[in-house]
């Protein structure tokens, strides 16, 4: 879970840094969409919480989306053979830090590539810079929002764990379906 949150934080940091470079930022609804419909469902699924989160009926926790989330990533079965070595218990081990840093660098490289590619298009118009008000309606904002939305899902898949302690994530049908569903809903999003 800590790896997931660290990875998504690195992804968001890169997006915001690139947008701040020309006085832009993600809009409130973009932040809300990322938090409520991507990161929280994935985090809930990774935490392996019980299927019913509250005792009151007709809440978000009773929705099919939340029920599906809470029964996916955290429900990946254990690997059939017991591995003799225990998993790393420290978040500051060489192996963990290498994976977090390398995933953050890969995500940053993709976002920078998309940012440069959008700015090099003939139809790109540089937004007016007003240091008192951050601009949220521009091409670079839309491109980085969509790319980072997919990267949050990818980070969850990368840090989901696998052999030798758990089976691969693709063997978990619910988790695979949820990743495809989130990817499809992100691809269908227009500029928020």
C-alpha positions as CSV (number, residue, x, y, z in Angstrom):
1,X,0.0,0.0,0.0
2,X,2.8,2.4,0.8
3,X,4.5,1.7,-2.5
4,X,1.2,2.5,-4.3
5,X,0.8,5.8,-2.5
6,X,4.4,6.7,-3.0
7,X,4.2,5.9,-6.7
8,X,1.0,7.9,-7.3
9,X,2.5,10.8,-5.3
10,X,5.6,10.8,-7.6
11,X,3.3,10.8,-10.6
12,X,1.2,13.7,-9.4
13,X,4.3,15.6,-8.4
14,X,5.7,15.4,-12.0
15,X,2.3,16.4,-13.5
16,X,2.0,19.5,-11.2
17,X,5.7,20.5,-11.7
18,X,5.3,20.4,-15.5
19,X,2.1,22.4,-15.3
20,X,3.5,25.0,-12.9
21,X,6.3,25.6,-15.3
22,X,3.9,27.9,-17.3
23,X,1.5,28.9,-14.6
24,X,-1.0,26.1,-15.0
25,X,-2.4,23.5,-12.8
26,X,-4.9,20.7,-12.7
27,X,-8.5,21.8,-12.0
28,X,-10.5,21.0,-8.9
29,X,-12.6,18.4,-10.7
30,X,-9.5,16.8,-12.2
31,X,-8.0,16.4,-8.7
32,X,-11.4,15.1,-7.5
33,X,-11.7,12.6,-10.3
34,X,-8.1,11.3,-9.8
35,X,-8.6,10.9,-6.0
36,X,-12.2,9.6,-5.9
37,X,-12.4,7.4,-9.0
38,X,-8.8,6.2,-9.5
39,X,-6.6,6.3,-6.4
40,X,-9.2,5.6,-3.6
41,X,-10.7,2.5,-5.4
42,X,-7.3,1.1,-6.1
43,X,-6.1,1.8,-2.6
44,X,-9.2,0.2,-1.1
45,X,-8.7,-2.8,-3.3
46,X,-5.0,-3.0,-2.3
47,X,-5.8,-2.8,1.4
48,X,-8.0,-5.9,1.1
49,X,-10.8,-4.3,3.2
50,X,-14.0,-6.2,3.9
51,X,-16.7,-6.0,1.2
52,X,-19.0,-3.8,3.2
53,X,-17.3,-0.7,4.5
54,X,-20.2,0.9,6.4
55,X,-23.3,-0.3,8.2
56,X,-25.6,2.3,6.6
57,X,-27.4,1.3,3.4
58,X,-27.4,3.3,0.1
59,X,-23.9,4.7,0.5
60,X,-21.0,4.7,-1.9
61,X,-19.6,1.6,-0.1
62,X,-22.7,-0.4,-1.2
63,X,-22.2,0.6,-4.8
64,X,-21.1,-2.2,-7.3
65,X,-18.0,-0.2,-8.1
66,X,-16.8,-0.2,-4.5
67,X,-17.7,-3.8,-3.9
68,X,-15.8,-4.8,-7.0
69,X,-12.8,-2.7,-5.9
70,X,-12.6,-4.1,-2.4
71,X,-12.6,-7.6,-3.7
72,X,-9.9,-7.3,-6.4
73,X,-6.2,-6.6,-5.9
74,X,-6.0,-7.5,-2.2
75,X,-7.7,-10.8,-3.1
76,X,-4.9,-12.2,-5.3
77,X,-4.2,-15.7,-4.1
78,X,-0.9,-16.7,-2.6
79,X,1.7,-18.4,-4.7
80,X,1.4,-22.2,-4.6
81,X,4.9,-22.8,-3.3
82,X,6.1,-21.3,0.0
83,X,9.2,-19.2,-0.5
84,X,12.0,-19.7,2.1
85,X,12.9,-16.0,2.4
86,X,10.5,-13.5,4.0
87,X,9.4,-10.4,2.0
88,X,11.2,-7.2,2.7
89,X,9.8,-5.5,5.8
90,X,11.6,-2.2,5.4
91,X,10.5,0.6,3.1
92,X,14.0,1.9,2.9
93,X,15.7,-1.2,1.6
94,X,17.7,-1.1,-1.6
95,X,15.2,-3.2,-3.5
96,X,12.1,-1.1,-2.6
97,X,13.8,2.3,-3.1
98,X,15.2,1.1,-6.5
99,X,11.7,0.1,-7.7
100,X,10.0,3.3,-6.5
101,X,12.7,5.6,-8.0
102,X,12.8,3.7,-11.3
103,X,9.0,3.8,-11.6
104,X,8.9,7.5,-10.8
105,X,11.7,8.2,-13.4
106,X,9.8,6.2,-16.0
107,X,6.5,8.0,-15.3
108,X,8.3,11.4,-15.4
109,X,10.0,10.5,-18.7
110,X,6.6,9.6,-20.3
111,X,5.0,12.8,-19.0
112,X,7.9,15.0,-20.1
113,X,7.7,13.3,-23.6
114,X,4.0,14.0,-23.8
115,X,4.4,17.6,-22.6
116,X,7.1,18.3,-25.2
117,X,5.1,16.5,-27.9
118,X,2.0,18.6,-27.3
119,X,4.0,21.8,-27.2
120,X,5.6,21.0,-30.5
121,X,2.3,20.5,-32.4
122,X,1.4,23.2,-34.9
123,X,-2.0,23.7,-33.4
124,X,-0.6,24.4,-29.9
125,X,-1.2,27.9,-28.6
126,X,0.8,29.0,-25.6
127,X,-1.6,30.0,-22.8
128,X,-1.5,33.5,-21.4
129,X,0.5,33.5,-18.2
130,X,-1.0,35.2,-15.2
131,X,1.0,34.5,-12.0
132,X,-2.0,35.5,-9.9
133,X,-4.4,32.9,-11.4
134,X,-3.4,29.4,-12.5
135,X,-4.8,28.4,-15.9
136,X,-6.5,25.0,-16.1
137,X,-7.9,25.0,-19.7
138,X,-5.1,24.2,-22.1
139,X,-3.8,21.4,-24.2
140,X,-0.9,20.4,-22.0
141,X,-3.2,20.2,-19.0
142,X,-5.6,17.8,-20.8
143,X,-2.7,15.6,-22.2
144,X,-1.0,15.3,-18.8
145,X,-4.2,14.7,-17.0
146,X,-5.1,11.8,-19.3
147,X,-1.6,10.3,-19.3
148,X,-1.2,10.5,-15.5
149,X,-4.6,8.9,-15.1
150,X,-3.3,5.8,-16.9
151,X,-0.1,6.0,-15.0
152,X,-1.9,5.7,-11.6
153,X,-3.5,2.4,-12.8
154,X,-0.1,1.2,-14.1
155,X,1.6,2.0,-10.8
156,X,-1.1,-0.1,-9.0
157,X,-0.3,-3.0,-11.4
158,X,3.5,-2.6,-11.0
159,X,3.4,-2.6,-7.2
160,X,0.7,-5.2,-6.8
161,X,3.2,-7.9,-5.8
162,X,3.6,-11.3,-7.4
163,X,5.8,-14.3,-7.4
164,X,7.3,-15.7,-5.2
165,X,4.8,-14.5,-2.6
166,X,1.6,-14.0,-4.6
167,X,0.3,-15.2,-7.9
168,X,0.6,-12.8,-10.8
169,X,-2.0,-10.1,-10.9
170,X,-3.4,-11.3,-14.3
171,X,-4.6,-14.5,-12.5
172,X,-7.0,-12.3,-10.5
173,X,-9.9,-11.9,-12.8
174,X,-11.6,-9.2,-10.7
175,X,-8.5,-7.1,-10.5
176,X,-7.9,-7.5,-14.3
177,X,-11.5,-6.5,-15.0
178,X,-11.2,-3.4,-12.7
179,X,-8.0,-2.3,-14.3
180,X,-9.6,-2.6,-17.8
181,X,-12.7,-0.8,-16.5
182,X,-10.7,2.1,-15.1
183,X,-8.6,2.3,-18.2
184,X,-11.7,2.4,-20.4
185,X,-13.4,5.0,-18.2
186,X,-10.2,7.2,-18.3
187,X,-10.0,6.9,-22.1
188,X,-13.7,8.0,-22.4
189,X,-13.1,11.1,-20.2
190,X,-13.2,14.5,-21.9
191,X,-11.4,17.6,-20.4
192,X,-12.8,17.9,-16.9
